């Protein structure tokens, strides 16, 4: 329980985080404005310090940023910490301003951040490029910028007459797009936002934390080279060409020493048995899977792909399954969840012909979850048909969906869209498609 002394005085304590964390920027900038004495732990090492027994006693989730004040009070979640180290001027000087500040903080995290990451991460090589995801993210960021542009038409700052947590939160979450993907031509449509953004980042309190912010000159949708550097391809299991060549040489040498008659008497080598295609015995489906995938990849999801899907789905030839990752508490950062999903997709290469998936990473604060929709030929869960396909699937709970159930149909549509309010889930951070 928080001690009363810090509710009405300037906070002081230690912040645990890693370099370059935009979530920590909010906290440190707020501390600069309020005069809070916040020191960043100098010996923090992400992945080790936050997994130590001592750290987990104070912060059981192991998430950062995390803050411990001088009275031993421990707080996690960046917005909560930023609020704690702020003064009343930053939080909103009256009840209406306080509500508006909270409105923009939620807007920054729920509306701006997911689309900003989806748009900027491929340009930084941090994730694969997806045309539909990119288009949706760009459109949503533009919608957010238009909203802000109208709000800032007659205002210098978002709430009141001075910088508040509203400006700090929104500005920090827009850093990704302004730095990497929002080129001059695109920025031109939002003069009020540009003026406000430049005002914020040039405040001494901002500059002390984030330094100079170079604006995007040219937007690149996907940095292939950087992606390959950050995600090196794993060598395929099986053949070692060097050893194979050596064995072939040794075999040829021995064969030269064997008399012809003896060679003729040798039994023919037994070829390794090929694994049976578990879909081979199924009747041809009425819907051509490849046609569906092309429709989905190349057309508007809501207006074209989804209507086509429900008009053509072969309910007897295909089954749909809801997947729920079982170990969400182990997901410390969104990129960890992304890597899990990408790794699973890579190991399912031979399932492409008969499988399709839309998997979403859900995120809100420290809560990160993975859920997905899988569609297979036949009525069986495909992962159970081949042990090689079941490696990652063991970490998920699966539920077969009913094509004719209205609630299940709504859920299928949500996953195909990769946006909207998923029952019992945090907001969608980003999605991945297996085609």
Secondary structure, DSSP 8 states (H G I E B T S, - for coil): ---GGGGSS--EEEEE--TT-HHHHHHHHHHHHHT-EEEE-TT--TTTGGGSHHHHHH-TT--SSEEEETT--EEESHHHHHHHH--HHHH-SSHHHHHHHHHHHHHIIIIIHHHHHHHHHHHTTSS---HHHHHHHHHHHHHHHHHHHHHTTT-SSSSTTS--HHHHHHHHHHHHHHHHT--HHHHTT-HHHHHHHHHHHTSHHHHHHH------SS--S--HHHHHHHS-----SS--HHHHHHHHHHHHHHHHHS-HHHHHHS-----------TTTTS---SS-HHHHHHHHHHS-IIIIIHHHHHHH--TTTEEEEEEEES-GGG--SHHHHHHHHHHHHHTTGGGGGGEEEEEEEEEETTEEEEEEEEEEESSS-GGGG-TTTHHHHTTEEEEEE-TT-HHHHHHHHHHHHT-S--TT---EEEEEEE-
